[in-house]
């Protein structure tokens, strides 16, 4: 039984898109691996493909992750942009769309919340003072007010 890796959303998306593109073209994992090797060898300088049939199967089943070189090779073999290979094709907003939406939300919040002029920060090169302990106590000077003042011990006569 193989253990699944924790994969980020971009790992999952890239693996899903790799599988989708491979199946759309009618290629087996072995055919894709051979195409990646050939594509890598044709580059100047040549790029060694680490995408074997076994690794492709492991990536598709969440047991391995794609590396940056792998993504680059796959984009070349499939003749798509890297962004298309890592883009979410499920109809969810893309990363760029989510970032733009968050930026708009932040801007709207900043406009809605009135702010005063920021307080001037004094320019000083001296470090902030380190807080000192409010008191120093030695074991012989501990006073416990809830029990009253310390009283001397009484002599206890020996048993006899």
PyMOL commands that set and color helices and strands:
alter all, ss='L'
color gray80, all
select helices_A, chain A and resi 9-24+29-41+53-60+68-78+82-86+95-112+139-141+145-147
alter helices_A, ss='H'
color red, helices_A
deselect
rebuild
show_as cartoon
